[in-house]
């Protein structure tokens, strides 16, 4: 399989990096948090990355995520919700909304067959980086967190990959994940109480199929976490109408949690959804630390994990006739 090549380009007036081979084309903008702005299946012409109609105004550290361009695939780190750092001696520090790194410019080193991006923490002296390569229909990212301090550093990473969706597409997840906890449900559609729990995929009364992508009606939006740890390290989305699929592949020991964010036109009229593998649980790294559901880098240590996005519709999913995992 072709490893492809990487080159410099321009996107929305910002310097970008493009990687491509015979199967896929990807584009990132280092200056805007290392954001991935395009993932194109060259075999079908399908663009998997959601684009909003928001202007690409300059980003500011500490701003609300919804005040940015509300699009693309951002890195959420070291938290999702704004919260205090859980670690000594930094407990006075408060991380901003959706973490620090999505608003920061990243350093970028380009090689013939890979690209490496890195960024330094603001509130805590970590170094967060990712190296991307291509292999046929797969985009392979190796993440790295370096802790240069003599104290443990706890973090939450989440793949905030906003997808270009259409009705009838379906989430494909581990069949053992049969219950979810809601962080948010617009209009209390699914639960009237905070952190309400329900079965998955059929939930509610009348029953709602949470695995199915809904219509853009401006009525529904949800954020929920699958209860229990991931066991397969394989999750994605499948389009029964076309046979196309996008699959995430990772080691569940490194990335043990999984969430879904769906916005079917409620906020800003955006129609998008994200399946979000994560290293911590329930959005808030401070709470995750209390629950002991968070990753920690030891003093002067390094944590690494691999995360692959595959556009192979058959070999990776192992799906059954209805789009679930076989």
C-alpha positions in Angstrom: 0.0 0.0 0.0 1.2 3.5 -0.9 2.5 5.6 2.0 1.8 8.7 -0.1 3.5 12.1 0.1 3.1 15.3 2.1 3.4 18.9 0.9 2.7 22.4 2.0 -0.4 24.2 0.8 -3.0 26.8 1.8 -6.5 26.6 3.3 -8.8 29.6 4.1 -5.8 31.9 4.0 -3.8 29.7 6.4 -0.7 27.6 5.7 -1.7 23.9 5.5 -0.2 20.5 5.0 -1.6 18.0 2.5 -1.0 14.3 2.5 -2.3 12.0 -0.3 -1.9 8.7 -2.0 -4.1 6.7 -4.5 -6.8 6.1 -1.8 -7.1 9.2 0.4 -6.3 12.9 0.6 -6.0 14.7 4.0 -5.3 18.3 4.9 -4.4 19.9 8.2 -3.9 23.5 9.4 -1.1 23.6 12.0 -1.8 27.2 13.0 -5.3 26.4 14.1 -4.7 23.7 16.7 -3.4 21.2 14.2 -7.0 20.9 12.9 -7.7 18.3 10.2 -10.0 20.1 7.7 -10.4 17.4 5.0 -10.4 13.6 4.7 -11.3 12.7 1.1 -12.0 9.2 -0.1 -10.5 9.4 -3.6 -12.3 6.2 -4.7 -15.8 7.6 -4.1 -15.2 11.4 -3.9 -16.7 11.5 -0.4 -15.6 14.2 2.0 -15.8 12.9 5.6 -15.0 16.1 7.5 -17.8 18.6 8.4 -17.5 22.2 7.4 -19.7 24.9 8.9 -20.6 28.3 7.5 -18.7 30.1 10.3 -16.0 32.6 9.3 -12.4 31.6 10.0 -11.7 34.4 12.4 -8.4 34.4 14.4 -8.5 32.0 17.4 -7.8 33.2 21.0 -6.6 31.1 23.8 -9.4 30.6 26.3 -12.3 31.3 23.9 -15.4 29.2 23.8 -15.3 26.5 21.1 -18.6 27.5 19.6 -17.1 31.0 18.9 -14.6 29.4 16.5 -15.3 27.9 13.1 -17.2 25.0 14.6 -15.9 22.5 12.0 -13.2 20.0 11.2 -11.4 17.6 13.5 -9.9 19.2 16.6 -7.8 17.7 19.3 -9.4 18.0 22.7 -6.6 18.1 25.3 -6.1 18.0 28.3 -9.8 18.3 29.0 -13.1 18.9 27.1 -15.1 20.9 29.7 -13.4 23.9 31.3 -12.2 22.7 34.8 -9.3 23.0 37.2 -6.2 20.9 36.7 -6.4 17.9 39.1 -2.7 17.6 39.7 -0.4 19.2 42.3 1.3 21.7 42.0 -1.1 23.1 39.3 -4.5 22.9 41.0 -4.7 26.7 40.9 -4.7 26.4 37.1 -8.0 26.3 35.1 -8.2 24.7 31.7 -10.4 26.5 29.1 -13.4 25.2 27.2 -12.5 22.2 25.0 -9.0 22.2 26.4 -5.9 24.2 25.4 -4.5 23.0 22.2 -7.3 23.6 19.7 -6.7 27.4 19.8 -2.9 27.2 19.8 -0.5 27.3 16.8 1.5 24.0 16.5 5.0 23.5 15.2 5.1 21.4 12.1 7.9 19.3 10.6 7.4 17.9 7.2 9.0 14.8 5.8 8.5 12.9 2.5 6.2 10.3 4.0 5.0 11.8 7.3 4.2 15.0 9.1 4.9 15.7 12.8 3.1 18.5 14.8 3.8 19.5 18.4 2.4 22.1 20.8 3.4 23.2 24.4 0.9 23.4 27.2 0.1 26.8 28.7 -1.2 26.0 32.3 1.0 22.9 32.7 4.4 22.3 31.1 3.5 19.3 28.9 4.4 18.7 25.2 1.6 17.2 23.1 2.3 15.9 19.6 1.1 13.8 16.7 2.8 12.2 13.7 0.7 11.3 10.7 1.4 8.8 7.9 -0.7 7.2 5.2 -1.0 3.6 4.2 -3.5 2.8 1.5 -7.0 3.8 2.7 -5.7 4.4 6.3 -4.6 7.6 8.1 -2.4 6.5 11.0 -1.6 9.0 13.8 0.8 8.4 16.6 0.1 10.6 19.6 2.7 11.5 22.2 2.5 13.3 25.6 5.7 14.4 27.2 5.9 15.4 30.8 9.1 17.5 31.5 8.1 18.1 35.2 8.9 16.1 38.4 5.2 15.7 39.1 2.5 13.4 37.6 0.4 15.0 34.9 -3.2 13.8 34.3 -4.9 14.4 31.0 -7.9 13.6 28.8 -7.6 13.3 25.0 -10.7 13.1 22.9 -11.0 12.8 19.1 -13.4 15.6 18.4 -14.0 14.5 14.8 -17.0 16.3 13.4 -18.3 14.2 10.5 -20.2 15.2 7.4 -23.3 13.1 7.9 -26.7 12.3 6.2 -29.8 10.6 7.5 -29.7 6.8 7.7 -26.0 6.4 8.4 -25.3 4.2 11.5 -22.8 4.1 14.3 -20.9 0.8 14.4 -19.7 0.0 18.0 -18.7 -2.8 20.2 -21.9 -4.9 20.8 -20.9 -5.2 24.5 -21.5 -1.5 24.9 -25.2 -1.7 25.6 -25.8 1.2 27.9 -25.0 4.9 27.8 -24.9 7.9 30.3 -26.1 11.2 29.0 -23.9 14.3 29.5 -26.6 16.4 27.7 -29.9 15.8 26.0 -31.6 18.7 24.2 -35.0 19.4 25.7 -34.6 16.4 28.0 -35.6 14.2 25.1 -33.7 11.2 26.5 -33.5 11.9 30.2 -34.9 14.6 32.5 -32.1 14.3 35.0 -28.3 14.9 34.8 -26.3 11.9 33.8 -29.4 9.8 33.1 -28.7 6.3 32.0 -30.4 4.3 29.3 -30.0 1.2 27.1 -28.3 1.4 23.7 -29.0 1.4 20.9 -32.8 1.4 21.4 -33.7 3.8 24.2 -36.5 5.9 25.5 -40.3 5.7 25.3 -41.1 5.5 22.5 -37.9 3.8 21.6 -35.4 5.8 19.7 -32.6 4.2 17.7 -29.5 6.1 18.9 -27.3 4.2 16.5 -29.1 5.8 13.5 -28.2 9.3 12.3 -31.3 11.5 12.5 -32.7 14.1 10.2 -31.7 17.8 10.3 -34.9 19.1 12.0 -33.3 21.4 14.5 -34.9 19.4 17.3 -32.4 17.0 18.7 -28.9 17.2 20.1 -27.2 14.8 22.5 -23.9 14.0 24.2 -23.6 10.6 25.8 -20.9 8.3 26.9 -20.9 4.5 26.6 -21.0 2.9 30.0 -18.1 0.5 30.6 -14.7 0.3 29.0 -14.2 -0.4 25.3 -13.1 -3.9 24.5 -12.6 -4.1 20.7 -10.8 -0.8 19.9 -12.9 -0.6 16.7 -15.7 1.9 16.1 -17.0 3.9 13.2 -19.9 4.9 11.0 -21.5 3.1 8.1 -23.6 4.4 5.2 -26.0 1.6 4.1 -27.1 3.6 1.1 -23.6 3.6 -0.4 -21.6 0.9 1.4 -19.1 3.5 2.5 -17.6 3.4 6.0 -15.2 5.2 8.2 -13.6 3.2 11.0 -11.4 4.1 14.0 -8.9 1.5 15.1 -6.9 1.8 18.4 -5.8 -0.1 21.4 -8.5 -0.1 24.1 -5.9 -0.2 26.8 -4.7 3.2 25.6 -8.1 4.7 24.7 -10.7 2.9 26.9 -13.8 5.2 26.6 -16.2 6.2 23.8 -18.7 9.0 23.5 -21.1 10.4 20.9 -21.9 14.0 20.1 -24.8 14.6 17.8 -26.1 18.0 16.6 -29.0 17.7 14.2 -29.4 21.4 13.6 -30.0 22.6 17.2 -26.9 24.7 17.6 -26.1 27.3 15.0 -28.0 25.2 12.5 -25.0 22.8 12.2 -25.8 19.2 11.1 -23.0 17.0 12.2 -22.1 14.3 14.7 -18.9 12.8 16.1 -18.0 9.4 17.5 -15.3 10.3 20.1 -12.8 7.7 21.4 -11.2 9.2 24.6 -8.6 8.5 27.2 -10.8 9.8 30.0 -14.5 9.7 31.0 -17.3 12.3 31.1 -15.6 15.4 29.5 -14.1 16.9 32.7 -10.5 15.8 33.4 -10.8 16.9 37.1 -13.9 14.7 37.6 -12.3 11.9 35.6 -9.3 12.0 37.9 -11.6 11.7 40.9 -13.3 8.7 39.2 -9.9 7.2 38.4 -10.9 7.1 34.8 -8.0 9.2 33.4 -4.6 8.7 31.9 -1.5 10.1 33.7 2.1 10.7 32.5 4.6 9.9 35.3 7.3 12.5 36.2 9.7 13.0 33.2 7.7 10.3 31.4 6.2 9.9 27.9 2.8 8.3 26.9 2.2 7.2 23.3 -0.8 5.7 21.5 -1.8 5.0 17.9 -5.1 6.0 16.3 -6.0 4.9 12.8 -8.8 6.2 10.6 -9.6 3.7 7.9 -11.8 4.2 4.8 -11.7 0.5 3.9 -15.4 -0.4 3.8 -14.9 -4.2 4.1 -11.7 -5.4 5.7 -11.8 -3.3 8.8 -15.5 -3.3 9.9 -16.4 -7.0 9.9 -20.0 -5.8 9.8 -23.1 -7.8 9.7 -25.9 -7.3 7.2 -27.6 -4.6 9.3 -24.3 -2.6 9.7 -23.5 -3.8 13.2 -20.3 -5.6 14.2 -20.3 -9.3 13.2 
